[in-house]
Amino acid sequence: MKITILGSGTSTGVPMVGCHCPVCSSSDPKDKRTRSSIMIETAGKYILVDTSPDLRRQALRQRIPYIDAVLLTHPHADHINGIDDLRGFHFIHRRVIPCHGSRTTMEAVQRNFSYIFRGLEVVGYSPLMEAHIVNEPFALFGQSIVPIHLYHGAMPATGYRIDGAAYLTDCSRIPESSLSLLTGLDILIMDALRYTPHENHFNIEGALRIVEQLKPKRAILTHLTHEVAHGDESRLPVGVEFAYDGMEIAL
């Protein structure tokens, strides 16, 4: 199995429009961050986690040939508004892609992008995706996918554990019942927005407390703002890294 960090940035991306701070002006390519998403490759299948507004750019950059399934974490714009970019894959392969998420997430996505799921015969749109509501572990291409209940401020969100890897983006609290599902990890990829506190996200200090509690073999901090320079990675504990766009993780 391989995980690729498609996007490692927060909702504004980095550089942020109109900003000329040191990180937004940085020449380090690892400081150029599109909106957060990952790709999981397993058994020759491609599983996309979230459809960021930068999906087209990410898919072209990584030369993604097709998408076999989508997992959604929550219905905020920076995690779902690229869903229309899946049409390009449909035009070529004519597949209806299964899309998995919590009831809250799937209801919002189906409401906001009804033509994606129901089609629009009047203008020749066929359905592109089929909705699957998940709140218990399920099988996908020979892998067990474990939804992880999280809180993104007061809002529920979903992380996912796949084998020895877990992806927990956009969260500020992990319930005890979810922590018990995150033991023995090889890879933990998690929200660590910035240095300063935020009510809806773990900041770096808070994320490091979770890393210390769960003790994964390797931890990767993502969904980063322009407060965080990739060059700051040397300040992190051993075994903890900053994500960057295009980063590949083999399991």
DOTILO-691805 format. One record per residue (C-alpha): residue number from 1; residue in three letters; x negated, y, z. Coordinates in steps of 0.05 Angstrom, whole numbers, padded with zeros to 5 digits, always signed. Each point is the difference from the previous one (the first is absolute). Layout:
BEGIN
    n  res       x       y       z
  NUM  ALA       X       Y       Z
...
//
This chain:
BEGIN
    n  res       x       y       z
    1  MET  +00000  +00000  +00000
    2  LYS  -00023  +00071  -00015
    3  ILE  +00028  +00066  +00025
    4  THR  -00014  +00064  -00038
    5  ILE  +00012  +00068  +00032
    6  LEU  +00037  +00035  -00056
    7  GLY  +00010  +00064  +00040
    8  SER  -00030  +00021  +00067
    9  GLY  +00030  +00069  +00008
   10  THR  +00057  +00033  +00037
   11  SER  +00063  +00029  -00031
   12  THR  -00036  +00060  -00030
   13  GLY  -00058  -00040  -00028
   14  VAL  -00071  +00026  +00004
   15  PRO  -00019  +00051  -00026
   16  MET  +00063  +00034  +00023
   17  VAL  +00028  +00052  -00049
   18  GLY  -00023  +00070  +00016
   19  CYS  -00052  -00022  +00051
   20  HIS  -00075  +00014  -00005
   21  CYS  -00023  -00031  +00066
   22  PRO  -00065  -00040  +00001
   23  VAL  +00036  -00067  -00011
   24  CYS  +00046  +00026  -00055
   25  SER  -00062  +00031  -00034
   26  SER  -00044  -00062  +00012
   27  SER  -00038  -00032  -00057
   28  ASP  +00003  -00068  +00034
   29  PRO  +00047  -00043  -00042
   30  LYS  +00022  -00035  +00064
   31  ASP  +00031  +00065  +00023
   32  LYS  +00048  -00001  -00060
   33  ARG  +00061  -00034  +00028
   34  THR  +00065  -00018  -00035
   35  ARG  +00063  -00017  +00040
   36  SER  -00003  -00063  +00042
   37  SER  +00012  -00069  -00031
   38  ILE  -00035  -00067  -00007
   39  MET  -00001  -00057  -00049
   40  ILE  -00004  -00073  +00023
   41  GLU  -00025  -00051  -00050
   42  THR  +00013  -00072  +00018
   43  ALA  +00007  -00063  -00043
   44  GLY  -00003  +00042  -00063
   45  LYS  +00058  +00044  +00023
   46  TYR  +00001  +00074  +00014
   47  ILE  +00039  +00025  +00060
   48  LEU  +00007  +00076  +00006
   49  VAL  +00012  +00031  +00069
   50  ASP  +00037  +00066  -00010
   51  THR  +00010  +00038  -00065
   52  SER  -00035  +00066  +00012
   53  PRO  +00009  +00062  -00044
   54  ASP  -00069  -00016  -00026
   55  LEU  +00017  -00071  -00022
   56  ARG  -00011  +00012  -00075
   57  ARG  -00069  +00030  +00013
   58  GLN  -00018  -00056  +00049
   59  ALA  +00023  -00055  -00048
   60  LEU  -00040  +00029  -00057
   61  ARG  -00062  +00010  +00043
   62  GLN  +00002  -00072  +00026
   63  ARG  +00023  -00030  -00066
   64  ILE  +00059  -00035  +00033
   65  PRO  +00029  -00046  -00055
   66  TYR  +00068  -00012  +00032
   67  ILE  +00038  +00000  +00065
   68  ASP  +00031  -00064  +00027
   69  ALA  +00032  +00028  +00064
   70  VAL  +00006  +00063  +00042
   71  LEU  +00001  +00009  +00075
   72  LEU  +00025  +00066  +00028
   73  THR  -00019  +00028  +00068
   74  HIS  +00051  +00057  +00006
   75  PRO  +00038  +00048  -00045
   76  HIS  -00041  +00064  +00006
   77  ALA  -00014  +00034  -00067
   78  ASP  -00075  -00011  +00002
   79  HIS  +00012  -00075  +00004
   80  ILE  +00057  -00011  -00049
   81  ASN  +00004  +00056  -00051
   82  GLY  -00046  -00035  -00050
   83  ILE  +00050  -00057  -00008
   84  ASP  +00019  +00025  -00070
   85  ASP  -00071  -00014  -00023
   86  LEU  +00017  -00075  +00003
   87  ARG  +00041  +00011  -00064
   88  GLY  -00064  -00004  -00041
   89  PHE  -00014  -00071  +00025
   90  HIS  +00073  -00018  -00015
   91  PHE  -00004  +00025  -00072
   92  ILE  -00058  -00047  -00012
   93  HIS  +00018  -00062  +00041
   94  ARG  +00077  +00006  +00007
   95  ARG  -00003  -00027  +00071
   96  VAL  +00048  +00019  +00056
   97  ILE  -00047  +00010  +00059
   98  PRO  +00021  -00021  +00071
   99  CYS  -00004  +00058  +00049
  100  HIS  -00002  -00015  +00075
  101  GLY  +00012  +00046  +00059
  102  SER  +00041  +00012  +00062
  103  ARG  +00075  +00013  -00006
  104  THR  -00010  +00074  +00014
  105  THR  -00054  +00006  -00052
  106  MET  +00035  -00040  -00054
  107  GLU  +00066  +00038  +00009
  108  ALA  -00036  +00066  -00008
  109  VAL  -00039  -00022  -00061
  110  GLN  +00060  -00030  -00034
  111  ARG  +00040  +00064  +00014
  112  ASN  -00055  +00046  -00026
  113  PHE  -00020  -00043  -00060
  114  SER  +00064  -00037  -00016
  115  TYR  -00018  -00007  -00074
  116  ILE  -00063  -00040  +00019
  117  PHE  +00042  -00054  +00033
  118  ARG  +00067  +00003  -00038
  119  GLY  -00022  +00024  -00067
  120  LEU  +00035  +00054  -00040
  121  GLU  +00031  -00031  -00062
  122  VAL  +00024  +00067  -00028
  123  VAL  -00071  +00021  -00015
  124  GLY  -00028  -00070  -00010
  125  TYR  -00034  -00011  +00067
  126  SER  -00001  -00071  +00024
  127  PRO  -00013  -00017  +00074
  128  LEU  -00074  +00001  +00017
  129  MET  +00001  -00026  +00071
  130  GLU  +00041  -00044  +00046
  131  ALA  +00007  +00018  +00074
  132  HIS  -00017  -00048  +00056
  133  ILE  +00012  +00020  +00073
  134  VAL  -00052  -00031  +00046
  135  ASN  -00008  +00001  +00075
  136  GLU  -00029  -00070  +00011
  137  PRO  -00061  -00035  -00030
  138  PHE  +00010  -00022  -00072
  139  ALA  -00040  -00036  -00053
  140  LEU  -00027  +00035  -00062
  141  PHE  -00045  -00035  -00051
  142  GLY  -00024  -00050  +00052
  143  GLN  -00015  +00053  +00053
  144  SER  +00039  +00011  +00064
  145  ILE  +00019  +00074  +00004
  146  VAL  +00015  +00023  +00071
  147  PRO  +00037  +00067  +00007
  148  ILE  -00026  +00040  +00059
  149  HIS  +00049  +00047  +00033
  150  LEU  -00031  +00069  +00013
  151  TYR  +00021  +00069  +00020
  152  HIS  -00017  +00061  -00043
  153  GLY  +00020  +00052  +00051
  154  ALA  +00072  -00017  +00015
  155  MET  +00009  -00034  -00068
  156  PRO  -00008  -00075  -00009
  157  ALA  -00053  -00022  -00050
  158  THR  -00028  -00067  -00022
  159  GLY  -00071  -00025  -00002
  160  TYR  -00018  -00067  -00031
  161  ARG  -00046  -00056  +00021
  162  ILE  -00025  -00046  -00056
  163  ASP  -00044  -00057  +00025
  164  GLY  -00056  +00033  +00040
  165  ALA  +00013  +00071  -00025
  166  ALA  +00049  +00052  +00025
  167  TYR  +00020  +00066  -00032
  168  LEU  +00031  +00050  +00049
  169  THR  +00010  +00068  -00033
  170  ASP  +00042  +00058  +00025
  171  CYS  +00007  -00018  +00073
  172  SER  -00007  +00032  +00068
  173  ARG  +00021  -00058  +00044
  174  ILE  -00004  -00075  -00004
  175  PRO  +00050  -00037  +00044
  176  GLU  -00026  -00056  +00045
  177  SER  +00039  -00051  -00040
  178  SER  -00038  +00021  -00062
  179  LEU  -00068  +00001  +00034
  180  SER  +00008  -00074  +00013
  181  LEU  +00004  -00011  -00075
  182  LEU  -00067  +00035  -00012
  183  THR  -00048  -00044  +00038
  184  GLY  -00060  -00034  -00033
  185  LEU  -00004  +00048  -00060
  186  ASP  -00058  -00001  -00048
  187  ILE  +00021  +00067  -00030
  188  LEU  +00043  +00056  +00030
  189  ILE  +00016  +00058  -00045
  190  MET  +00037  +00054  +00039
  191  ASP  +00024  +00071  +00003
  192  ALA  -00050  +00049  +00030
  193  LEU  +00024  +00066  -00028
  194  ARG  -00050  +00051  +00028
  195  TYR  -00039  +00020  +00062
  196  THR  +00054  +00045  +00029
  197  PRO  +00064  -00031  +00029
  198  HIS  +00063  -00010  -00042
  199  GLU  +00068  -00022  +00027
  200  ASN  +00014  -00048  -00058
  201  HIS  -00068  -00031  -00012
  202  PHE  -00058  -00029  +00038
  203  ASN  -00058  +00047  -00002
  204  ILE  -00071  -00029  -00002
  205  GLU  -00005  -00004  +00076
  206  GLY  +00067  -00037  +00005
  207  ALA  -00018  -00047  -00057
  208  LEU  -00066  -00018  +00033
  209  ARG  +00038  -00018  +00064
  210  ILE  +00042  -00049  -00041
  211  VAL  -00062  -00028  -00032
  212  GLU  -00032  -00010  +00068
  213  GLN  +00064  -00035  +00024
  214  LEU  +00008  -00046  -00060
  215  LYS  -00074  -00012  -00013
  216  PRO  +00003  -00017  -00075
  217  LYS  -00065  -00022  -00032
  218  ARG  +00004  +00062  -00045
  219  ALA  +00043  +00063  +00005
  220  ILE  +00013  +00050  -00056
  221  LEU  +00032  +00067  +00015
  222  THR  +00045  +00029  -00055
  223  HIS  +00054  +00053  -00015
  224  LEU  -00054  +00053  +00012
  225  THR  +00008  +00076  -00005
  226  HIS  -00050  +00053  -00020
  227  GLU  -00021  +00005  +00074
  228  VAL  -00041  -00063  -00011
  229  ALA  -00062  -00003  -00043
  230  HIS  -00021  -00069  -00023
  231  GLY  -00070  +00018  +00023
  232  ASP  +00026  +00000  +00071
  233  GLU  +00002  -00076  -00003
  234  SER  -00066  -00003  +00037
  235  ARG  +00036  +00025  +00062
  236  LEU  +00046  -00060  +00001
  237  PRO  -00012  -00062  +00043
  238  VAL  -00034  -00060  -00030
  239  GLY  +00050  -00040  -00042
  240  VAL  +00044  +00060  -00015
  241  GLU  +00000  +00036  -00068
  242  PHE  +00038  +00053  -00037
  243  ALA  +00040  -00023  -00060
  244  TYR  -00013  +00030  -00069
  245  ASP  +00036  -00005  -00066
  246  GLY  -00022  -00062  -00038
  247  MET  -00028  -00035  +00061
  248  GLU  +00003  -00076  -00008
  249  ILE  +00005  -00049  +00058
  250  ALA  -00010  -00074  -00011
  251  LEU  +00030  -00051  +00048
//
